Amino acid sequence: MPNKIITWVIMFGFSLSLALLASMLGEANIWAILSIFTVTYFVCDVTLSVME
């Protein structure tokens, strides 16, 4: 169970950093930033589920 929490934190941090990178590159639209975050998180989640 702790391993699941660690992977969740890593996924969350990775998604958040990509979203922040997009905002620093001049993407001011909050919905675009949220969609980048959501898609990245979903892809990470699916990838981890397949790997298990």
C-alpha positions, -999 to 999 in steps of 0.1 A, spaced: 0 0 0 27 26 8 42 18 -27 8 29 -42 10 62 -24 45 68 -35 36 62 -72 6 84 -68 27 113 -54 52 108 -83 24 108 -109 9 139 -93 42 157 -92 51 148 -128 17 160 -140 19 192 -120 54 199 -133 43 195 -169 13 218 -163 36 244 -147 60 241 -176 32 248 -201 21 278 -181 57 291 -180 59 287 -218 31 312 -221 0 290 -220 -23 312 -200 -55 293 -206 -64 275 -173 -84 248 -191 -54 239 -213 -32 236 -182 -59 215 -164 -63 193 -195 -25 187 -197 -25 178 -160 -55 155 -164 -42 137 -195 -7 132 -181 -21 118 -149 -45 95 -167 -17 82 -190 6 76 -160 -23 58 -142 -30 35 -172 7 28 -177 11 18 -141 -20 -4 -142 -7 -22 -173 27 -27 -157 13 -43 -125 
